[in-house]
């Protein structure tokens, strides 16, 4: 069941959402719903468990995305990006910035809680142990 709500958006939010909608060829409503959905699913770092915070301090893009980002940045420096490549670069840079901010927030909270940021979360240790056992 969908709920209809009327909101008065500040000009800055409306402008950012409209720009995103134009760039991604989506409706303004679709962009706003995506943003709300993302905000509702993502807890603030300060509300995460110690283990989750320690895990976030090690947050990185996967290798394939990092490689693609590097290639697109090189093409951008050369001035040889097409429209679809530009959109993909913008998307990957958004992910990169998001991860960077999330990781910085995790470091801040970890420091405030007195957590040892050099320590691996327990579930990570389990994965490494299981992988090592499986690989021989």
C-alpha angles and dihedrals in degrees: 000000000000123000119213116216129176114217133186102220121204111248093249093055092046091049093048092046093047091049090051091047091051093047094048096037093238132127121267090242092053092051092049092048090050090051092048092047091051092048092049093051097046118077119209111261091243089064095054125101120259090254092052091048092051089050091052091054086068096045114141138157115264116263095254092053092045091052092047091048092051091050093048092047089052091050090048091054088052091049093238102121120127124209096268092045090050090052091049091049090051090049094049092045088053090054091046093051092045092052091046093053093044091050092049090050089051092052090050094050092042090054092047090051093046093241120164102243091193089064119096117232113254094245089053090053089051092051092049091048092048092047092049091050092047094047093051 
